[in-house]
Amino acid sequence: MKTVDSNEMRFLNSSTIMKIIWSSVGISRADLSRATGMSRSSISDIVSTLMEQGLVKEVGDGESKGGRKPRILKFNDNVHQILTLSIGRRSSQIGLMNLRASINNVEVLDYGLIHGPDAVLGRIKEDLAAYMKRHHLSDEKVLGMGISLPCPVKEESAPLLSAVLYPDWAQVNLLDEISTVTSCAIFFENDANLGALAENWWGARRDQDLIYVAVSEGYGAGIIIDRQIFRGRHGMAGEIGHMIIDSSSGQWHRGIQGSLASYIVEEALVRIYQEQAQLQGRDVGDDMNLESIAAALLQDDKAAMATIDHLCHYLAIALTNLVHILDIGTIVLGGTLARFGEIFFAKLRQKMAEHSLWSDTIKLSVEPCSVGQNQILVGAGTLVLDAFLGGRLGKPQIQSSATLH
């Protein structure tokens, strides 16, 4: 049996007190003592240390239950900042998050993984260093850094990117590279998992089992079961873009015949929109993307409606398969999909209900992400926050899955 020395016990008790204060809207020392069973002197000692560190502050008096009014304690959400970085295929984003998921100072970087490590690594490090200098971020001010990647991240491994998806990056250790810029703790995770994490911590589906689906260059799903990210043995759970929809199809994507992505990746949807527009005697040109289709849909554009019919047909098949396998009825759509409007969501719900054998038992909820457009950055920051509240921050490391609050 592992023994716990006095220093470790004090650290564990301090982490417990800090998390309780963080989770509350305001709490007294007496309430902390009652909640934890710790003596009032121990509570006062720990709180004094947390106040010296700037993590906790007194915000006024509470109601008296006889005798002197208790001082109310509240967590200081802005004592530290969390660096968040989303590295995408074509572009990236960097931002800051406080300890209550408020994202600010977001900047878009005009490069991503497809441009290759020779062109990108140096720029990432230069831009990160410049960003920290511009916002006066010392390593003492930065609690840690969360990084989103558009591919599976294997648990307890070096953050080497998928050799299948990004062969040029297969031997690049991002942890080693980024650690040359900052000594703070660094955490990595797949982007769809981070979207699910953000929704589960901060969104309208707090603490619910859910499937979060994001679209960028492909489709991925982040799955939350029992307040934990379900990742699978190799970190590849939720790679729904590679789900086979029709193996006899003439559609191919990344060498896979008849996959979901082959039907509904951005290029396929743009092509369908262009074909539908031509049937109506319109030439919309080549400057189209999912954002353009979403905007056209909100204007009742017939070509956009036909494109969405196609999207909903195939996406509903994939999502219904997941619902049947996992017995999860809460679907959250993020990224560009979240901006397609109620016409799209109503049609997708209808298609899923038609495909579901258990629609009377599994109550389907299909809604846009409620966290906002910076949902992936919020998820990246939440990785760091979760480790901090759980007392797991230390030297730079990989965090491939958060233990949810």
Contacts in CASP RR format, 6 or more apart in sequence:
PFRMAT RR
TARGET T0000
AUTHOR 0000-0000-0000
METHOD contacts of the structure
MODEL  1
MKTVDSNEMRFLNSSTIMKIIWSSVGISRADLSRATGMSRSSISDIVSTL
MEQGLVKEVGDGESKGGRKPRILKFNDNVHQILTLSIGRRSSQIGLMNLR
ASINNVEVLDYGLIHGPDAVLGRIKEDLAAYMKRHHLSDEKVLGMGISLP
CPVKEESAPLLSAVLYPDWAQVNLLDEISTVTSCAIFFENDANLGALAEN
WWGARRDQDLIYVAVSEGYGAGIIIDRQIFRGRHGMAGEIGHMIIDSSSG
QWHRGIQGSLASYIVEEALVRIYQEQAQLQGRDVGDDMNLESIAAALLQD
DKAAMATIDHLCHYLAIALTNLVHILDIGTIVLGGTLARFGEIFFAKLRQ
KMAEHSLWSDTIKLSVEPCSVGQNQILVGAGTLVLDAFLGGRLGKPQIQS
SATLH
4 12 0 8 1.000
10 46 0 8 1.000
11 391 0 8 1.000
13 36 0 8 1.000
13 38 0 8 1.000
13 42 0 8 1.000
13 46 0 8 1.000
14 46 0 8 1.000
14 49 0 8 1.000
14 50 0 8 1.000
15 389 0 8 1.000
15 390 0 8 1.000
15 391 0 8 1.000
16 36 0 8 1.000
17 32 0 8 1.000
17 36 0 8 1.000
17 38 0 8 1.000
17 43 0 8 1.000
17 46 0 8 1.000
17 47 0 8 1.000
17 50 0 8 1.000
18 50 0 8 1.000
18 55 0 8 1.000
18 56 0 8 1.000
18 75 0 8 1.000
18 389 0 8 1.000
19 389 0 8 1.000
19 390 0 8 1.000
20 27 0 8 1.000
20 32 0 8 1.000
20 35 0 8 1.000
20 36 0 8 1.000
21 27 0 8 1.000
21 32 0 8 1.000
21 50 0 8 1.000
21 56 0 8 1.000
21 73 0 8 1.000
21 74 0 8 1.000
21 75 0 8 1.000
22 75 0 8 1.000
22 99 0 8 1.000
22 389 0 8 1.000
23 405 0 8 1.000
24 74 0 8 1.000
24 75 0 8 1.000
25 74 0 8 1.000
26 59 0 8 1.000
26 72 0 8 1.000
26 73 0 8 1.000
26 74 0 8 1.000
27 35 0 8 1.000
27 72 0 8 1.000
27 73 0 8 1.000
28 62 0 8 1.000
28 70 0 8 1.000
28 71 0 8 1.000
28 72 0 8 1.000
28 73 0 8 1.000
29 40 0 8 1.000
29 43 0 8 1.000
29 44 0 8 1.000
29 47 0 8 1.000
29 70 0 8 1.000
29 71 0 8 1.000
29 73 0 8 1.000
30 40 0 8 1.000
30 70 0 8 1.000
31 70 0 8 1.000
32 38 0 8 1.000
32 43 0 8 1.000
32 47 0 8 1.000
32 73 0 8 1.000
33 39 0 8 1.000
33 40 0 8 1.000
33 43 0 8 1.000
36 43 0 8 1.000
38 46 0 8 1.000
47 56 0 8 1.000
47 73 0 8 1.000
50 56 0 8 1.000
51 57 0 8 1.000
51 58 0 8 1.000
53 79 0 8 1.000
54 76 0 8 1.000
54 79 0 8 1.000
55 75 0 8 1.000
55 76 0 8 1.000
55 79 0 8 1.000
56 73 0 8 1.000
56 74 0 8 1.000
56 75 0 8 1.000
56 76 0 8 1.000
57 73 0 8 1.000
57 74 0 8 1.000
57 76 0 8 1.000
58 71 0 8 1.000
58 72 0 8 1.000
58 73 0 8 1.000
58 74 0 8 1.000
59 72 0 8 1.000
59 73 0 8 1.000
59 74 0 8 1.000
60 71 0 8 1.000
60 72 0 8 1.000
61 69 0 8 1.000
61 70 0 8 1.000
61 71 0 8 1.000
61 72 0 8 1.000
62 69 0 8 1.000
62 70 0 8 1.000
62 71 0 8 1.000
62 72 0 8 1.000
63 69 0 8 1.000
64 70 0 8 1.000
75 99 0 8 1.000
76 99 0 8 1.000
77 98 0 8 1.000
77 99 0 8 1.000
77 100 0 8 1.000
77 102 0 8 1.000
78 98 0 8 1.000
78 99 0 8 1.000
79 99 0 8 1.000
80 98 0 8 1.000
80 99 0 8 1.000
80 141 0 8 1.000
80 142 0 8 1.000
80 143 0 8 1.000
81 96 0 8 1.000
81 97 0 8 1.000
81 98 0 8 1.000
81 135 0 8 1.000
81 137 0 8 1.000
81 141 0 8 1.000
81 142 0 8 1.000
81 143 0 8 1.000
82 96 0 8 1.000
82 97 0 8 1.000
82 98 0 8 1.000
82 99 0 8 1.000
82 142 0 8 1.000
82 143 0 8 1.000
82 144 0 8 1.000
82 145 0 8 1.000
82 146 0 8 1.000
82 381 0 8 1.000
82 384 0 8 1.000
82 385 0 8 1.000
83 94 0 8 1.000
83 95 0 8 1.000
83 96 0 8 1.000
83 128 0 8 1.000
83 132 0 8 1.000
83 137 0 8 1.000
83 142 0 8 1.000
83 144 0 8 1.000
83 145 0 8 1.000
83 146 0 8 1.000
83 182 0 8 1.000
83 184 0 8 1.000
84 93 0 8 1.000
84 94 0 8 1.000
84 95 0 8 1.000
84 96 0 8 1.000
84 97 0 8 1.000
84 103 0 8 1.000
84 145 0 8 1.000
84 146 0 8 1.000
84 147 0 8 1.000
84 148 0 8 1.000
84 377 0 8 1.000
84 378 0 8 1.000
84 379 0 8 1.000
84 380 0 8 1.000
84 381 0 8 1.000
85 92 0 8 1.000
85 93 0 8 1.000
85 94 0 8 1.000
85 95 0 8 1.000
85 124 0 8 1.000
85 128 0 8 1.000
85 145 0 8 1.000
85 146 0 8 1.000
85 147 0 8 1.000
85 148 0 8 1.000
85 380 0 8 1.000
86 92 0 8 1.000
86 93 0 8 1.000
86 94 0 8 1.000
86 147 0 8 1.000
86 148 0 8 1.000
86 191 0 8 1.000
86 376 0 8 1.000
86 377 0 8 1.000
86 380 0 8 1.000
87 112 0 8 1.000
87 113 0 8 1.000
87 124 0 8 1.000
87 147 0 8 1.000
87 148 0 8 1.000
87 149 0 8 1.000
87 150 0 8 1.000
88 112 0 8 1.000
88 113 0 8 1.000
88 148 0 8 1.000
88 149 0 8 1.000
88 150 0 8 1.000
88 191 0 8 1.000
88 216 0 8 1.000
89 112 0 8 1.000
89 113 0 8 1.000
89 114 0 8 1.000
89 150 0 8 1.000
89 216 0 8 1.000
89 217 0 8 1.000
90 112 0 8 1.000
90 114 0 8 1.000
90 217 0 8 1.000
91 108 0 8 1.000
91 109 0 8 1.000
91 110 0 8 1.000
91 111 0 8 1.000
91 112 0 8 1.000
92 108 0 8 1.000
92 109 0 8 1.000
92 111 0 8 1.000
92 112 0 8 1.000
92 124 0 8 1.000
93 106 0 8 1.000
93 107 0 8 1.000
93 108 0 8 1.000
93 109 0 8 1.000
93 374 0 8 1.000
93 376 0 8 1.000
93 377 0 8 1.000
94 106 0 8 1.000
94 107 0 8 1.000
94 109 0 8 1.000
94 127 0 8 1.000
94 128 0 8 1.000
94 131 0 8 1.000
95 103 0 8 1.000
95 104 0 8 1.000
95 105 0 8 1.000
95 106 0 8 1.000
95 107 0 8 1.000
95 131 0 8 1.000
95 377 0 8 1.000
96 103 0 8 1.000
96 104 0 8 1.000
96 105 0 8 1.000
96 135 0 8 1.000
96 137 0 8 1.000
97 103 0 8 1.000
97 104 0 8 1.000
97 377 0 8 1.000
97 378 0 8 1.000
97 380 0 8 1.000
97 381 0 8 1.000
97 385 0 8 1.000
98 104 0 8 1.000
99 143 0 8 1.000
99 385 0 8 1.000
99 388 0 8 1.000
101 198 0 8 1.000
101 201 0 8 1.000
101 202 0 8 1.000
101 371 0 8 1.000
101 378 0 8 1.000
101 381 0 8 1.000
101 382 0 8 1.000
101 385 0 8 1.000
103 374 0 8 1.000
103 377 0 8 1.000
103 378 0 8 1.000
105 135 0 8 1.000
106 374 0 8 1.000
106 377 0 8 1.000
107 131 0 8 1.000
109 123 0 8 1.000
109 124 0 8 1.000
109 127 0 8 1.000
111 119 0 8 1.000
111 120 0 8 1.000
111 123 0 8 1.000
111 124 0 8 1.000
112 120 0 8 1.000
113 120 0 8 1.000
113 150 0 8 1.000
113 161 0 8 1.000
113 166 0 8 1.000
113 169 0 8 1.000
116 168 0 8 1.000
116 169 0 8 1.000
117 168 0 8 1.000
117 169 0 8 1.000
117 172 0 8 1.000
121 172 0 8 1.000
121 177 0 8 1.000
124 177 0 8 1.000
124 178 0 8 1.000
125 177 0 8 1.000
125 178 0 8 1.000
125 180 0 8 1.000
125 181 0 8 1.000
128 178 0 8 1.000
128 181 0 8 1.000
128 182 0 8 1.000
129 181 0 8 1.000
131 137 0 8 1.000
132 142 0 8 1.000
132 181 0 8 1.000
132 182 0 8 1.000
139 182 0 8 1.000
139 183 0 8 1.000
139 184 0 8 1.000
142 182 0 8 1.000
142 184 0 8 1.000
143 184 0 8 1.000
143 185 0 8 1.000
143 384 0 8 1.000
143 385 0 8 1.000
143 388 0 8 1.000
143 393 0 8 1.000
144 184 0 8 1.000
144 185 0 8 1.000
144 186 0 8 1.000
144 187 0 8 1.000
144 384 0 8 1.000
144 393 0 8 1.000
145 178 0 8 1.000
145 182 0 8 1.000
145 184 0 8 1.000
145 185 0 8 1.000
145 186 0 8 1.000
145 187 0 8 1.000
145 384 0 8 1.000
146 186 0 8 1.000
146 187 0 8 1.000
146 188 0 8 1.000
146 189 0 8 1.000
146 380 0 8 1.000
146 381 0 8 1.000
146 383 0 8 1.000
146 384 0 8 1.000
147 159 0 8 1.000
147 174 0 8 1.000
147 178 0 8 1.000
147 186 0 8 1.000
147 187 0 8 1.000
147 188 0 8 1.000
147 189 0 8 1.000
147 380 0 8 1.000
148 189 0 8 1.000
148 190 0 8 1.000
148 191 0 8 1.000
148 194 0 8 1.000
148 376 0 8 1.000
148 377 0 8 1.000
148 379 0 8 1.000
148 380 0 8 1.000
149 159 0 8 1.000
149 161 0 8 1.000
149 174 0 8 1.000
149 188 0 8 1.000
149 189 0 8 1.000
149 190 0 8 1.000
149 191 0 8 1.000
150 190 0 8 1.000
150 191 0 8 1.000
150 216 0 8 1.000
150 217 0 8 1.000
151 161 0 8 1.000
151 162 0 8 1.000
151 165 0 8 1.000
151 166 0 8 1.000
151 190 0 8 1.000
152 162 0 8 1.000
152 190 0 8 1.000
152 234 0 8 1.000
152 235 0 8 1.000
152 236 0 8 1.000
152 239 0 8 1.000
153 159 0 8 1.000
153 188 0 8 1.000
153 189 0 8 1.000
153 190 0 8 1.000
153 193 0 8 1.000
153 235 0 8 1.000
153 398 0 8 1.000
153 400 0 8 1.000
154 234 0 8 1.000
154 235 0 8 1.000
154 400 0 8 1.000
155 231 0 8 1.000
155 235 0 8 1.000
155 400 0 8 1.000
155 401 0 8 1.000
156 398 0 8 1.000
156 400 0 8 1.000
157 398 0 8 1.000
157 400 0 8 1.000
158 173 0 8 1.000
158 175 0 8 1.000
158 398 0 8 1.000
159 173 0 8 1.000
159 174 0 8 1.000
159 175 0 8 1.000
159 188 0 8 1.000
159 398 0 8 1.000
160 169 0 8 1.000
160 170 0 8 1.000
160 171 0 8 1.000
160 172 0 8 1.000
160 173 0 8 1.000
161 169 0 8 1.000
161 170 0 8 1.000
161 172 0 8 1.000
161 174 0 8 1.000
162 170 0 8 1.000
163 170 0 8 1.000
164 254 0 8 1.000
165 254 0 8 1.000
174 188 0 8 1.000
175 186 0 8 1.000
175 188 0 8 1.000
175 396 0 8 1.000
175 397 0 8 1.000
175 398 0 8 1.000
178 186 0 8 1.000
179 186 0 8 1.000
179 396 0 8 1.000
183 396 0 8 1.000
184 396 0 8 1.000
185 384 0 8 1.000
185 387 0 8 1.000
185 393 0 8 1.000
185 394 0 8 1.000
185 395 0 8 1.000
185 396 0 8 1.000
185 397 0 8 1.000
186 396 0 8 1.000
186 397 0 8 1.000
186 398 0 8 1.000
187 380 0 8 1.000
187 381 0 8 1.000
187 383 0 8 1.000
187 384 0 8 1.000
187 387 0 8 1.000
187 397 0 8 1.000
187 398 0 8 1.000
187 399 0 8 1.000
188 398 0 8 1.000
188 399 0 8 1.000
188 400 0 8 1.000
189 197 0 8 1.000
189 229 0 8 1.000
189 379 0 8 1.000
189 380 0 8 1.000
189 383 0 8 1.000
189 399 0 8 1.000
189 400 0 8 1.000
189 401 0 8 1.000
189 402 0 8 1.000
190 222 0 8 1.000
190 235 0 8 1.000
191 214 0 8 1.000
191 216 0 8 1.000
191 376 0 8 1.000
192 212 0 8 1.000
192 213 0 8 1.000
192 214 0 8 1.000
192 220 0 8 1.000
192 221 0 8 1.000
192 222 0 8 1.000
192 238 0 8 1.000
193 222 0 8 1.000
193 229 0 8 1.000
193 231 0 8 1.000
193 401 0 8 1.000
194 375 0 8 1.000
194 376 0 8 1.000
194 378 0 8 1.000
194 379 0 8 1.000
194 380 0 8 1.000
194 382 0 8 1.000
194 383 0 8 1.000
195 212 0 8 1.000
195 214 0 8 1.000
195 222 0 8 1.000
195 334 0 8 1.000
195 369 0 8 1.000
195 371 0 8 1.000
195 375 0 8 1.000
195 376 0 8 1.000
195 378 0 8 1.000
195 379 0 8 1.000
196 210 0 8 1.000
196 211 0 8 1.000
196 212 0 8 1.000
196 221 0 8 1.000
196 222 0 8 1.000
196 223 0 8 1.000
196 224 0 8 1.000
196 229 0 8 1.000
196 332 0 8 1.000
197 224 0 8 1.000
197 229 0 8 1.000
197 379 0 8 1.000
197 382 0 8 1.000
197 383 0 8 1.000
197 402 0 8 1.000
197 404 0 8 1.000
198 369 0 8 1.000
198 371 0 8 1.000
198 375 0 8 1.000
198 376 0 8 1.000
198 378 0 8 1.000
198 379 0 8 1.000
198 382 0 8 1.000
199 205 0 8 1.000
199 210 0 8 1.000
199 212 0 8 1.000
199 224 0 8 1.000
199 332 0 8 1.000
199 369 0 8 1.000
199 370 0 8 1.000
199 371 0 8 1.000
199 375 0 8 1.000
200 206 0 8 1.000
200 207 0 8 1.000
200 208 0 8 1.000
200 210 0 8 1.000
200 224 0 8 1.000
200 227 0 8 1.000
200 404 0 8 1.000
201 379 0 8 1.000
201 382 0 8 1.000
201 404 0 8 1.000
201 405 0 8 1.000
202 371 0 8 1.000
202 378 0 8 1.000
202 382 0 8 1.000
203 369 0 8 1.000
203 370 0 8 1.000
203 371 0 8 1.000
204 367 0 8 1.000
204 370 0 8 1.000
205 330 0 8 1.000
205 332 0 8 1.000
205 370 0 8 1.000
207 227 0 8 1.000
207 404 0 8 1.000
208 224 0 8 1.000
208 330 0 8 1.000
209 224 0 8 1.000
209 225 0 8 1.000
209 226 0 8 1.000
209 326 0 8 1.000
209 328 0 8 1.000
209 329 0 8 1.000
209 330 0 8 1.000
210 223 0 8 1.000
210 224 0 8 1.000
210 328 0 8 1.000
210 329 0 8 1.000
210 330 0 8 1.000
210 331 0 8 1.000
210 332 0 8 1.000
211 221 0 8 1.000
211 222 0 8 1.000
211 223 0 8 1.000
211 224 0 8 1.000
211 319 0 8 1.000
211 322 0 8 1.000
211 323 0 8 1.000
211 326 0 8 1.000
211 328 0 8 1.000
211 329 0 8 1.000
211 330 0 8 1.000
211 331 0 8 1.000
211 332 0 8 1.000
212 221 0 8 1.000
212 222 0 8 1.000
212 223 0 8 1.000
212 224 0 8 1.000
212 332 0 8 1.000
212 333 0 8 1.000
212 334 0 8 1.000
212 369 0 8 1.000
213 219 0 8 1.000
213 220 0 8 1.000
213 221 0 8 1.000
213 222 0 8 1.000
213 240 0 8 1.000
213 315 0 8 1.000
213 319 0 8 1.000
213 331 0 8 1.000
213 332 0 8 1.000
213 333 0 8 1.000
213 334 0 8 1.000
213 337 0 8 1.000
214 220 0 8 1.000
214 221 0 8 1.000
214 222 0 8 1.000
214 333 0 8 1.000
214 334 0 8 1.000
214 335 0 8 1.000
214 337 0 8 1.000
214 376 0 8 1.000
215 266 0 8 1.000
215 290 0 8 1.000
215 334 0 8 1.000
215 335 0 8 1.000
215 336 0 8 1.000
215 337 0 8 1.000
216 335 0 8 1.000
216 336 0 8 1.000
217 265 0 8 1.000
217 266 0 8 1.000
218 241 0 8 1.000
218 261 0 8 1.000
218 265 0 8 1.000
218 266 0 8 1.000
219 240 0 8 1.000
219 241 0 8 1.000
219 260 0 8 1.000
219 261 0 8 1.000
219 264 0 8 1.000
219 265 0 8 1.000
219 315 0 8 1.000
219 318 0 8 1.000
220 238 0 8 1.000
220 239 0 8 1.000
220 240 0 8 1.000
220 241 0 8 1.000
221 238 0 8 1.000
221 239 0 8 1.000
221 240 0 8 1.000
221 322 0 8 1.000
222 229 0 8 1.000
222 230 0 8 1.000
222 237 0 8 1.000
222 238 0 8 1.000
223 229 0 8 1.000
223 230 0 8 1.000
223 237 0 8 1.000
223 238 0 8 1.000
223 322 0 8 1.000
223 326 0 8 1.000
223 328 0 8 1.000
224 230 0 8 1.000
224 404 0 8 1.000
225 326 0 8 1.000
225 328 0 8 1.000
227 404 0 8 1.000
227 405 0 8 1.000
228 401 0 8 1.000
228 403 0 8 1.000
228 404 0 8 1.000
229 401 0 8 1.000
229 402 0 8 1.000
229 404 0 8 1.000
230 237 0 8 1.000
231 237 0 8 1.000
231 400 0 8 1.000
231 401 0 8 1.000
235 400 0 8 1.000
238 322 0 8 1.000
240 260 0 8 1.000
240 318 0 8 1.000
240 319 0 8 1.000
240 322 0 8 1.000
241 253 0 8 1.000
241 259 0 8 1.000
241 260 0 8 1.000
241 261 0 8 1.000
241 318 0 8 1.000
242 254 0 8 1.000
242 256 0 8 1.000
242 259 0 8 1.000
242 260 0 8 1.000
242 261 0 8 1.000
243 259 0 8 1.000
243 260 0 8 1.000
243 318 0 8 1.000
243 321 0 8 1.000
244 256 0 8 1.000
244 257 0 8 1.000
244 258 0 8 1.000
244 259 0 8 1.000
245 258 0 8 1.000
245 259 0 8 1.000
245 260 0 8 1.000
245 262 0 8 1.000
245 263 0 8 1.000
245 314 0 8 1.000
245 317 0 8 1.000
245 318 0 8 1.000
246 258 0 8 1.000
247 257 0 8 1.000
247 258 0 8 1.000
249 257 0 8 1.000
249 258 0 8 1.000
249 262 0 8 1.000
249 263 0 8 1.000
250 257 0 8 1.000
250 258 0 8 1.000
251 257 0 8 1.000
251 258 0 8 1.000
251 259 0 8 1.000
251 262 0 8 1.000
251 263 0 8 1.000
251 268 0 8 1.000
252 258 0 8 1.000
252 259 0 8 1.000
252 262 0 8 1.000
253 259 0 8 1.000
253 261 0 8 1.000
253 262 0 8 1.000
253 265 0 8 1.000
254 261 0 8 1.000
256 262 0 8 1.000
260 314 0 8 1.000
260 315 0 8 1.000
260 317 0 8 1.000
260 318 0 8 1.000
262 268 0 8 1.000
263 310 0 8 1.000
263 314 0 8 1.000
264 310 0 8 1.000
264 311 0 8 1.000
264 314 0 8 1.000
264 315 0 8 1.000
266 289 0 8 1.000
266 290 0 8 1.000
269 290 0 8 1.000
269 293 0 8 1.000
269 307 0 8 1.000
269 310 0 8 1.000
269 311 0 8 1.000
270 288 0 8 1.000
270 289 0 8 1.000
270 290 0 8 1.000
270 293 0 8 1.000
272 306 0 8 1.000
272 307 0 8 1.000
272 310 0 8 1.000
273 284 0 8 1.000
273 288 0 8 1.000
273 293 0 8 1.000
273 296 0 8 1.000
273 303 0 8 1.000
273 304 0 8 1.000
273 306 0 8 1.000
273 307 0 8 1.000
274 284 0 8 1.000
274 285 0 8 1.000
274 286 0 8 1.000
274 288 0 8 1.000
276 302 0 8 1.000
276 303 0 8 1.000
276 306 0 8 1.000
276 307 0 8 1.000
277 283 0 8 1.000
277 284 0 8 1.000
277 303 0 8 1.000
279 303 0 8 1.000
280 302 0 8 1.000
280 303 0 8 1.000
282 303 0 8 1.000
284 303 0 8 1.000
290 336 0 8 1.000
291 336 0 8 1.000
291 339 0 8 1.000
293 304 0 8 1.000
293 307 0 8 1.000
293 308 0 8 1.000
294 336 0 8 1.000
294 339 0 8 1.000
294 340 0 8 1.000
294 341 0 8 1.000
296 303 0 8 1.000
296 304 0 8 1.000
297 304 0 8 1.000
297 305 0 8 1.000
297 307 0 8 1.000
297 308 0 8 1.000
297 340 0 8 1.000
297 341 0 8 1.000
297 343 0 8 1.000
297 344 0 8 1.000
298 341 0 8 1.000
298 343 0 8 1.000
305 343 0 8 1.000
308 340 0 8 1.000
308 343 0 8 1.000
308 344 0 8 1.000
308 347 0 8 1.000
309 347 0 8 1.000
311 344 0 8 1.000
312 344 0 8 1.000
312 347 0 8 1.000
312 348 0 8 1.000
312 351 0 8 1.000
313 351 0 8 1.000
315 348 0 8 1.000
315 351 0 8 1.000
316 348 0 8 1.000
316 351 0 8 1.000
316 352 0 8 1.000
316 354 0 8 1.000
316 355 0 8 1.000
317 355 0 8 1.000
319 331 0 8 1.000
319 348 0 8 1.000
319 352 0 8 1.000
319 366 0 8 1.000
320 352 0 8 1.000
320 355 0 8 1.000
320 356 0 8 1.000
322 328 0 8 1.000
323 329 0 8 1.000
323 331 0 8 1.000
323 352 0 8 1.000
323 356 0 8 1.000
323 358 0 8 1.000
323 362 0 8 1.000
323 364 0 8 1.000
324 356 0 8 1.000
324 357 0 8 1.000
324 358 0 8 1.000
327 362 0 8 1.000
328 362 0 8 1.000
329 362 0 8 1.000
329 363 0 8 1.000
329 364 0 8 1.000
329 365 0 8 1.000
330 365 0 8 1.000
331 352 0 8 1.000
331 364 0 8 1.000
331 365 0 8 1.000
331 366 0 8 1.000
331 367 0 8 1.000
332 367 0 8 1.000
332 368 0 8 1.000
332 369 0 8 1.000
332 370 0 8 1.000
333 345 0 8 1.000
333 366 0 8 1.000
333 367 0 8 1.000
333 368 0 8 1.000
333 369 0 8 1.000
334 368 0 8 1.000
334 369 0 8 1.000
334 375 0 8 1.000
335 369 0 8 1.000
335 373 0 8 1.000
335 375 0 8 1.000
337 344 0 8 1.000
337 368 0 8 1.000
338 368 0 8 1.000
338 369 0 8 1.000
339 368 0 8 1.000
341 368 0 8 1.000
345 366 0 8 1.000
345 367 0 8 1.000
345 368 0 8 1.000
348 366 0 8 1.000
349 364 0 8 1.000
349 366 0 8 1.000
352 364 0 8 1.000
352 366 0 8 1.000
353 359 0 8 1.000
353 364 0 8 1.000
356 362 0 8 1.000
356 364 0 8 1.000
369 375 0 8 1.000
371 378 0 8 1.000
372 378 0 8 1.000
382 402 0 8 1.000
383 399 0 8 1.000
383 402 0 8 1.000
384 393 0 8 1.000
384 399 0 8 1.000
386 402 0 8 1.000
386 403 0 8 1.000
386 404 0 8 1.000
386 405 0 8 1.000
387 393 0 8 1.000
387 399 0 8 1.000
387 402 0 8 1.000
389 405 0 8 1.000
390 403 0 8 1.000
392 399 0 8 1.000
END
